[in-house]
Amino acid sequence: GDKLAQIENWIRAGADCGGDVPPDAGITDAGIDGPDESLADVASVSAAATTIRVTERTRVTVTFTHGAPPAGQPIIIAVDNGNVLSVPASAFLDRGMSSVTFDVLGQMVGTATVTVSSGTNSKSITITVTA
Protein backbone atom coordinates (compact mmCIF):
# COMPACT_ATOMS: atom_id res chain seq x y z
CA GLY A 1 0.00 0.00 0.00
CA ASP A 2 2.65 2.56 1.01
CA LYS A 3 4.88 1.82 -2.00
CA LEU A 4 1.91 2.19 -4.36
CA ALA A 5 0.96 5.54 -2.79
CA GLN A 6 4.59 6.67 -3.08
CA ILE A 7 4.65 5.81 -6.80
CA GLU A 8 1.27 7.46 -7.39
CA ASN A 9 2.48 10.64 -5.66
CA TRP A 10 5.70 10.59 -7.69
CA ILE A 11 3.69 10.27 -10.93
CA ARG A 12 1.32 13.09 -9.89
CA ALA A 13 4.37 15.26 -9.18
CA GLY A 14 5.60 14.72 -12.76
CA ALA A 15 7.61 11.49 -12.35
CA ASP A 16 10.99 13.22 -12.40
CA CYS A 17 13.76 10.73 -13.23
CA GLY A 18 16.48 13.31 -12.71
CA GLY A 19 17.72 13.08 -16.32
CA ASP A 20 16.62 14.60 -19.60
CA VAL A 21 14.25 11.78 -20.44
CA PRO A 22 11.08 13.31 -21.92
CA PRO A 23 8.06 12.86 -19.58
CA ASP A 24 6.54 10.21 -21.86
CA ALA A 25 9.89 8.63 -22.75
CA GLY A 26 8.91 9.12 -26.40
CA ILE A 27 6.02 6.67 -26.10
CA THR A 28 2.67 7.89 -27.40
CA ASP A 29 0.71 4.67 -27.07
CA ALA A 30 -2.88 5.60 -26.17
CA GLY A 31 -3.04 2.73 -23.69
CA ILE A 32 -0.33 4.42 -21.63
CA ASP A 33 -1.00 8.13 -22.20
CA GLY A 34 -4.77 7.84 -22.64
CA PRO A 35 -7.48 7.50 -20.00
CA ASP A 36 -7.15 4.68 -17.50
CA GLU A 37 -8.72 1.65 -19.17
CA SER A 38 -7.86 -0.76 -16.38
CA LEU A 39 -10.53 -2.41 -14.29
CA ALA A 40 -10.82 -1.23 -10.70
CA ASP A 41 -10.13 -3.75 -7.95
CA VAL A 42 -12.39 -4.18 -4.93
CA ALA A 43 -10.98 -2.09 -2.07
CA SER A 44 -13.63 -2.83 0.57
CA VAL A 45 -17.08 -4.28 1.20
CA SER A 46 -19.20 -2.96 4.07
CA ALA A 47 -22.81 -3.28 5.18
CA ALA A 48 -25.13 -0.87 6.93
CA ALA A 49 -25.82 -3.75 9.34
CA THR A 50 -24.06 -7.11 9.60
CA THR A 51 -26.86 -8.59 11.73
CA ILE A 52 -30.41 -8.41 10.41
CA ARG A 53 -33.67 -10.23 11.09
CA VAL A 54 -35.53 -12.55 8.72
CA THR A 55 -37.37 -10.39 6.10
CA GLU A 56 -35.10 -7.38 6.79
CA ARG A 57 -32.77 -5.88 4.23
CA THR A 58 -29.38 -4.30 4.66
CA ARG A 59 -27.48 -2.16 2.17
CA VAL A 60 -24.04 -3.38 1.10
CA THR A 61 -21.52 -0.84 -0.23
CA VAL A 62 -18.57 -1.89 -2.37
CA THR A 63 -15.72 0.58 -2.79
CA PHE A 64 -13.14 0.25 -5.56
CA THR A 65 -9.49 1.26 -5.92
CA HIS A 66 -10.33 3.79 -8.66
CA GLY A 67 -13.13 4.77 -11.01
CA ALA A 68 -14.34 2.25 -13.56
CA PRO A 69 -12.89 2.43 -17.10
CA PRO A 70 -14.84 4.22 -19.89
CA ALA A 71 -16.84 1.08 -20.74
CA GLY A 72 -17.69 0.47 -17.06
CA GLN A 73 -17.14 -2.93 -15.49
CA PRO A 74 -19.23 -5.87 -14.30
CA ILE A 75 -19.31 -6.95 -10.67
CA ILE A 76 -20.06 -10.54 -9.66
CA ILE A 77 -21.88 -11.05 -6.36
CA ALA A 78 -21.97 -14.51 -4.76
CA VAL A 79 -23.31 -15.84 -1.48
CA ASP A 80 -22.20 -19.08 0.17
CA ASN A 81 -25.67 -19.76 1.59
CA GLY A 82 -28.53 -18.60 -0.64
CA ASN A 83 -31.09 -19.96 1.83
CA VAL A 84 -29.99 -17.41 4.46
CA LEU A 85 -29.45 -14.34 2.25
CA SER A 86 -30.87 -13.27 -1.07
CA VAL A 87 -28.37 -11.19 -3.06
CA PRO A 88 -28.33 -9.90 -6.64
CA ALA A 89 -26.16 -12.08 -8.92
CA SER A 90 -24.34 -9.10 -10.36
CA ALA A 91 -24.07 -5.33 -10.50
CA PHE A 92 -22.42 -2.86 -12.86
CA LEU A 93 -19.94 -0.12 -12.05
CA ASP A 94 -20.57 2.78 -14.44
CA ARG A 95 -17.77 4.77 -16.08
CA GLY A 96 -15.75 6.75 -13.53
CA MET A 97 -17.75 5.47 -10.55
CA SER A 98 -15.75 4.02 -7.65
CA SER A 99 -18.52 2.54 -5.49
CA VAL A 100 -21.76 0.63 -5.87
CA THR A 101 -24.50 -0.34 -3.40
CA PHE A 102 -27.03 -3.13 -3.39
CA ASP A 103 -29.53 -4.61 -0.92
CA VAL A 104 -29.42 -8.09 0.55
CA LEU A 105 -32.46 -9.73 2.13
CA GLY A 106 -32.48 -11.98 5.20
CA GLN A 107 -34.47 -15.09 4.28
CA MET A 108 -33.86 -17.51 7.16
CA VAL A 109 -31.88 -17.71 10.39
CA GLY A 110 -28.18 -18.36 9.85
CA THR A 111 -24.95 -16.80 8.68
CA ALA A 112 -23.88 -16.21 5.10
CA THR A 113 -20.84 -14.69 3.44
CA VAL A 114 -21.31 -12.37 0.48
CA THR A 115 -18.32 -12.22 -1.89
CA VAL A 116 -17.93 -9.42 -4.40
CA SER A 117 -15.53 -9.97 -7.32
CA SER A 118 -14.35 -7.49 -9.93
CA GLY A 119 -11.08 -6.37 -11.46
CA THR A 120 -8.42 -8.81 -10.26
CA ASN A 121 -9.69 -9.56 -6.76
CA SER A 122 -12.56 -10.34 -4.39
CA LYS A 123 -13.61 -9.20 -0.92
CA SER A 124 -16.20 -10.71 1.40
CA ILE A 125 -18.48 -9.72 4.25
CA THR A 126 -20.35 -12.02 6.62
CA ILE A 127 -23.94 -11.22 7.55
CA THR A 128 -25.94 -12.94 10.28
CA VAL A 129 -29.71 -13.32 10.08
CA THR A 130 -31.64 -13.72 13.35
CA ALA A 131 -35.27 -14.58 14.11
C-alpha positions in Angstrom: 0.0 0.0 0.0 2.6 2.6 1.0 4.9 1.8 -2.0 1.9 2.2 -4.4 1.0 5.5 -2.8 4.6 6.7 -3.1 4.7 5.8 -6.8 1.3 7.5 -7.4 2.5 10.6 -5.7 5.7 10.6 -7.7 3.7 10.3 -10.9 1.3 13.1 -9.9 4.4 15.3 -9.2 5.6 14.7 -12.8 7.6 11.5 -12.4 11.0 13.2 -12.4 13.8 10.7 -13.2 16.5 13.3 -12.7 17.7 13.1 -16.3 16.6 14.6 -19.6 14.2 11.8 -20.4 11.1 13.3 -21.9 8.1 12.9 -19.6 6.5 10.2 -21.9 9.9 8.6 -22.8 8.9 9.1 -26.4 6.0 6.7 -26.1 2.7 7.9 -27.4 0.7 4.7 -27.1 -2.9 5.6 -26.2 -3.0 2.7 -23.7 -0.3 4.4 -21.6 -1.0 8.1 -22.2 -4.8 7.8 -22.6 -7.5 7.5 -20.0 -7.1 4.7 -17.5 -8.7 1.7 -19.2 -7.9 -0.8 -16.4 -10.5 -2.4 -14.3 -10.8 -1.2 -10.7 -10.1 -3.8 -7.9 -12.4 -4.2 -4.9 -11.0 -2.1 -2.1 -13.6 -2.8 0.6 -17.1 -4.3 1.2 -19.2 -3.0 4.1 -22.8 -3.3 5.2 -25.1 -0.9 6.9 -25.8 -3.8 9.3 -24.1 -7.1 9.6 -26.9 -8.6 11.7 -30.4 -8.4 10.4 -33.7 -10.2 11.1 -35.5 -12.6 8.7 -37.4 -10.4 6.1 -35.1 -7.4 6.8 -32.8 -5.9 4.2 -29.4 -4.3 4.7 -27.5 -2.2 2.2 -24.0 -3.4 1.1 -21.5 -0.8 -0.2 -18.6 -1.9 -2.4 -15.7 0.6 -2.8 -13.1 0.2 -5.6 -9.5 1.3 -5.9 -10.3 3.8 -8.7 -13.1 4.8 -11.0 -14.3 2.2 -13.6 -12.9 2.4 -17.1 -14.8 4.2 -19.9 -16.8 1.1 -20.7 -17.7 0.5 -17.1 -17.1 -2.9 -15.5 -19.2 -5.9 -14.3 -19.3 -7.0 -10.7 -20.1 -10.5 -9.7 -21.9 -11.1 -6.4 -22.0 -14.5 -4.8 -23.3 -15.8 -1.5 -22.2 -19.1 0.2 -25.7 -19.8 1.6 -28.5 -18.6 -0.6 -31.1 -20.0 1.8 -30.0 -17.4 4.5 -29.4 -14.3 2.3 -30.9 -13.3 -1.1 -28.4 -11.2 -3.1 -28.3 -9.9 -6.6 -26.2 -12.1 -8.9 -24.3 -9.1 -10.4 -24.1 -5.3 -10.5 -22.4 -2.9 -12.9 -19.9 -0.1 -12.1 -20.6 2.8 -14.4 -17.8 4.8 -16.1 -15.8 6.7 -13.5 -17.8 5.5 -10.5 -15.8 4.0 -7.6 -18.5 2.5 -5.5 -21.8 0.6 -5.9 -24.5 -0.3 -3.4 -27.0 -3.1 -3.4 -29.5 -4.6 -0.9 -29.4 -8.1 0.6 -32.5 -9.7 2.1 -32.5 -12.0 5.2 -34.5 -15.1 4.3 -33.9 -17.5 7.2 -31.9 -17.7 10.4 -28.2 -18.4 9.8 -24.9 -16.8 8.7 -23.9 -16.2 5.1 -20.8 -14.7 3.4 -21.3 -12.4 0.5 -18.3 -12.2 -1.9 -17.9 -9.4 -4.4 -15.5 -10.0 -7.3 -14.3 -7.5 -9.9 -11.1 -6.4 -11.5 -8.4 -8.8 -10.3 -9.7 -9.6 -6.8 -12.6 -10.3 -4.4 -13.6 -9.2 -0.9 -16.2 -10.7 1.4 -18.5 -9.7 4.2 -20.3 -12.0 6.6 -23.9 -11.2 7.6 -25.9 -12.9 10.3 -29.7 -13.3 10.1 -31.6 -13.7 13.3 -35.3 -14.6 14.1 
